[in-house]
Amino acid sequence: MSDVRIEIPGDMLVSDSEFCATVLGGVHRRTAKRLELEGLPFIMVGGRKYRPLRQGRAWLAARITARKPRR
């Protein structure tokens, strides 16, 4: 079965498995499910889970933290 993409205004919905493979670096879908509790966006369409590509990448980038410099 090929992954289906759904175009929405300003973004693209991709399947959960494709999002995990491309954006999250190949992690298992269980990891993405745990990240949902922290705010990773998703939507269910026709019984399948899709994630917004741009919004998901922005959410991931917002979680990047830098160590404070040592004194």
Sequence and secondary structure as in RCSB ss.txt:
>XXXX:A:sequence
MSDVRIEIPGDMLVSDSEFCATVLGGVHRRTAKRLELEGLPFIMVGGRKYRPLRQGRAWLAARITARKPRR
>XXXX:A:secstr
     EEETTEEEEEHHHHHHHTSSS  HHHHHHHHTTT   EEETTEEEEEHHHHHHHHHHT        
